[in-house]
Amino acid sequence: MPGIVRKIIHLDMDAFYASVEQRDRPELKGKPVIVGGSRERGVVCACSYETRAFGVRSAMAVARALRLCPQALVLPVRMARYQQVSAEIFEIFGRYTDCIEKLSIDEGFLDVTGSERLFGPARQIAERLRAEVRAETGLAVSAGVASNKFLAKVASELAKPDGLLEVPADQVDQFLLPLPVSRIWGVGRVTAERLERRGWRTIRELRAVPLEQLQRLLGAAGEQVYRLARGLDERPVVADEPIKSIGAEETFERDLRVPEALARELLALCERVAARLRRRGLVGRCVTLKVKYADFSAVSRSLTLERGLDSALAIQAEALRLLGRTEAGSRPVRLLGVSLAQLEAGQAAQPELFGEEQRRRQSALDQAVDRLRERFGESGIRRATLLEGSPRPSVKKGGDPGE
């Protein structure tokens, strides 16, 4: 994007495997935990921060880790569980952008350059993401915000544990120059020692080295080290796969029982989903409703249509049908979610709900509303039905999964 300062967020879960184990087993909270192989020949895959105080690190032999921290509890790797939690976390990330580069099960880059108009500055988006991950999964994620991938990743590393660090575009040198050369991508222990033997211990000192000298010393990697030392990194965030679903959900501060309140909340969710579909020129044929009751049990109901939808009223009509197949109303509801899958490009056609003339008028209205929201944000315009009666129930940090 020539001439545009990109806004990149690097998100990295803190001690992910160990944190999931502590979350799933509350009796482990605050205790030293190692996730890895056998005590005799295994390797540490992850360790809690309680063990790191003793010098335990990932990739260390479990036997050595136990010599450093004899009281540590060694747990087996539960990869299927970690993948499940990872999917939940990346779903949260997808609420704010579809440009996500997944680096690993617990780490990724988000390009939110085009999301700021809807959700606010990149730092605010990062704060919301961290809060939503904690609220919905009980896990901590550290974030770095910067104009490129290198700076964002270094920032998130320095923000750990459970922190957020932004590198404003006009403060790159202030941030980068004092750091050791080992912070540069591609500068491992051996390369760092080679540089340090020549007296180049900090990035500030490395900046004084001519490109040709670095190329002679480091070969093909010399130019990359030279550019990164200046905070230059043009690599884009590369999305791994196309969007499979677009949705929205909210967790309410007060449980809902009244059918009218449930219908109103569904309409608000469907508005958000429909706007995101139209923004991408997509329609969806598979509607899924998620209901979480006050006791935290959850159910989902789905139906597949012959024609794709991108209208809030049409989506709400199907969601209400699905709601009738749940215990919502007879049981208090703490969360509602709506999503559409089986996405395809094109305009929606819903003759079963709208006549042709009404459909054209609805489409024109939707486009006008979309333009207003693009200009003023999602909260800049709202249906009157969402303002009737008592105010909508306040909600906890929520968002829009699947986008």
N, C-alpha and C positions, 0 to 999 in steps of 0.2 A: 504494500500500500504506500506508494511514493508520496512523500510529503505529510504522511500521517504518523504520529507517534503512537505506536502500538501499546496496548495495555495488557500485560501478561501476568497471570497469577500462577505461581508454582505452589501446589498443595501436597503435603507429605504427612501421612499419618504417623503419630508418635508411637514407637515401639509396637507396631501394629499387632503382630501375632500375640505377643505377651499381653497387650492391652485388651484384646478380644477375650483371652482366657480370664483375665481379671474381671472383665465385665460380665462374662457368663457365669463365673464362680465368685460371688461377692466375698467369700471367705479368703480369697487370695489378694484382695485389695490391700495395698500398702506393703505386701510381702515381696521378697526377691523371687522372681520367676524367670526360668529359662525354658524356651521352647526349642527343642532340637532332637538329636538322635540319642543313641544309647550313651550311658555314662562312660563306657569303656572306649568306644571308637567314634562316637557321634560328634557332630559339629553344632555349635550354637546357631540356630536360624534367627532367633530374636531373643531379646532379653529386656526385662522391665528396667525402668530407671533406678529402681532400688538395688539392682545388681550392678549397674554401671558405676555406682559409687565405689565399688570394690575393684574396678578395672576390667570387668567383664564386657566383652564386645562381640558383635555378630561375627561369624566365620571362625571364631576361636574354638578350639577343641573343648568339648564338654568337660572332659577330665580336668583340663587346666582351669576352666571356669569354676569348677567346684573346689579346686584348691584355693582359688582367690576368694570364693564366697561359699563356704561349706554349707551354709544354711539355705541355699537356694533350692527351690522346688523345680525339678526337671519334668516337663510335660511333653508328650508326643505332639508332633505336628498334625493339625486337623485341617488339611488344605481345603477340603470341601466347605468347611465352616468359614474359613477366611475368605474364600471366593464369594460365598453368599453375602457376607458383610461388605466386602468390596463392591459388589453390585449395588447394594443399598447406598453406599457412599457416592459412587460415581453417578447414580441416579440423582442424588442431590446436586452434584456438580452440574449435571445437565439441565438444571432448572434455569441456569443463567446464560448458557451458551451451548451451541452444538459443536463448537470448535474446541475439542478436547483431545489432547494427545496423551494416551495412557502409557506411562513409562513402565509401570509395574503394578502389582496388585494393590499397592497402597500409595501410589504417587502419580501425579500427572500435571500437565500444563493446561491452562485455560487461556484462550485469547478472548478477552471481554471488550475489545475495542468497540465492537458494534453493539454492546449491551449497555453501555453507560447511559444512553438516553432513556432507557426504560428503568434501569435499576440503580442509577447513581454512579458516582466515581468508583474506580476499580478497587480502591481500599475499602469502600463501603460494601462492595460486593463480597470481598474477601472476608470481611467481618461477619456478614450475614451467612456466608457459607460455613464458617467455623462454628457459629452459634447453632445453625441448623443441624450440622453433623453431630454436635454434642447433644442437642436436645433430642434427636431422633435415634441416635445410636449409642449415646453415652461415651463416645470416644473423642479424643483430642486430635486436632490436626493443626499443623503449623503452616504458615503461609508467607510467601514472599511476593511482593508486587513491584514490577519494574517495567521498563520499556522493551526488554528483550529476555530471552529464555535464560541466558547465562546469569544475568544480574538477579532475575527472580529466584533462580535456584540457590544462588549463594545467599540471598536474603533469607530464604526459608530455612536454610541450614543454620544461619546465625540466630534465627528466631526460636529455634528449638530449646526446650520443649514447650509446646502449647502457646506459641507466640505468633505475632504478625509483624513483619518489617517491610516498609515501603522504601524504595529507592527512587525519589523524584528525578525526573530527567535532568534537572539542573544541579543535581547533587551527586552525580556519578563519581566524580573524582574524590569528593569528600568521603564517600562510602568505600571506594575501591582501593585507593592508594595505600592506606595503612595495613592492608591485609597481607598475610604471608603468601608467597608464590604458590604454595600448595593448594590455595583456594581456586586456582585456575584449572578448568577442565583440561584433562590430558597431562597434567603435572602430577604424577604419582610420587611415591617416596624416592625412587631412584633418580627421577628427573629433578625433583626438588633438591636433592643433595648435590647434583651436578651444578645447578644454578647457585646454590648457597656457597659452594666452594669457590665460586668466582665473586662472591660478595654481594649477590643479588638475593637478598632474603625477603624483601617486601616487593609488592607490585610497584611501588613508587620507584624503587631502585631498578626494577626490570624495565620500566618505561624508558630509561636512559640508554638502553641497549639497542643498537641499530638492527633493523630487520635482517640484513645480510649476516650479521654475526649470530643471531639466533638460528637462522637457517643452516649455517655451517655447523652449529652445535647440536641442533635438534632435528635436522633434516626436514622432511615434509611437515612435521608438526610445528616448525619454527614460526610459520606465518600465522597459524591459529593462535599460538601463545602470544604473539605480538599483538594481534587484534583484540583478543580477550583482555589483555592487560590494559587496553584502552576502553574497555567496556563495549566493544563493537561485536555484535552478533546479529546477523540478518536472517538467521534460520526461522522460518515460520512455524507456528504450531500446526501440526499436521493431524487432522482428525483421523482416527483409526477406522471408523466404519460409519455408514449413514445412520441417521436416526431411525429407530425402529418403532418408537411410540412417542407421543406428546401428551402430557397430562398436567394436572394440578391437584394439590391437596392442601387441607388446612386442619390443624389441631386446635380445638376450641378450649378456651380457658374454663368455660362452663359447659357441661354436657348438655346435648340437645335432645329433646323429646317431642316437641310440638311439630307436627307435619309441615306447617307453614314455614317454620324456621328452617327445617331441613331442606324444603324445596327452594327457599331463598338462597341458602348456602350453595346448593347444587347449581343454581343459575349463575352465581358469582364465579364458581369454579369453571363452568362451561364457557363463560365469557372469556376467561383467560386462555382456556384451551383453544377455543375457536379463533381467537386473535393470533395465536402462535401458528396455527395451521395456515391461516390465510397469509400470514407474513412470509411463509415459505412456499406458497402456492400448492399446498397439499390438502388432501381430504383423507379421512380415515373411515374404514368400514367396520372395524371391531371396537365396540365400546365396552370399557371395563369400569365397573364401580367398585370402590374399596370402602368398606365400613369398618371402623374400629370402635368397639363398645367401651363402656366405662371401665370394665374389668381387664382391658387391654387385649382381649381376644379380637380377632379380625376375620372378616370374610371378604371374598370378592365374587362378583357376578359379572359375566360377560355375555355379549351377543354379537353376532356378525350379520351385517346388513348387505343387501345386494348393491346399494349405492353408497358412495362415500359422503361424509358429512363435514361441513366446516362452519355451520351456523350454530350459535349458542342455543337458540330455542329448540332446534332439531336435536342437538346433543342432549339438552336437558330432558326432552320428552322421552328419549331412550333411557337416560339415567334414572328417571322417575319410575319407569317400568321395572328396571333392575332393583331399585330401592324397595319396590313392593315385594320382591323375593327375599328380603332380609327381615330381621327383627327390629329394624330401626323404628322408633316410635314407641314400641312396647318395651324396648330396652334403651337406656340412655346411650347416646353416641358422642364420642370424644373426637373422632376424626372422620372426615369424608374425603374421598379422592376420586377423580374422574380422569381417564386416559383413553386415547384412541390409538389403535395400532392398525396393521395392514394399510400403511400409508401409501398413497399414490399421488402423482401429480395430476392437477386438473381442477376444474370447478365442480362444486357439488351440485347434484340434481336430486331434489327431494319432492317429487310430485305427490307422494302420499301425505305430506304434511302441508305443502304450499301449492296453490294454483300457480300457473306460469307467471301471471302478472304479479302476484304477491311475491313469488320467488325473485323476480327481477327487482322489485322494490326493496325486498329484504337485502339482496345482494348489494344494491346501491347504498343502502343505509349502512351496511357492514363496512363497505369501503370508505365511506365518509367518516365513520367512527374510527376506523384504523388510522386514517390520516391524522385525525385529532389526537389519538393516543401516541402516534409517532412524534407529534410535535410537543405534546404536553405530558407524556408519560401515561402509564396504565391507570393511574388514579385521577387523571384529568377529566374523565367523562365516565358517567355511570348510569345504568338504567334506573328509571324512577322507581321501579318495583323493588329495587335493592335499598331504597331510602324510605319505604313506607313503614309505618308503625314504629316500634321501638328500634333503637340502633342494633345493627348486627352484632352478635356476640363477639367480644374481643378474642383474638386468636394469638396463640403462641407463635414463635418463629416458624413460618411455614414456607411453602414454595411450590415449584412447578416441576415435578419429576418428569423425566422422559424427554426433555428438550435440551 
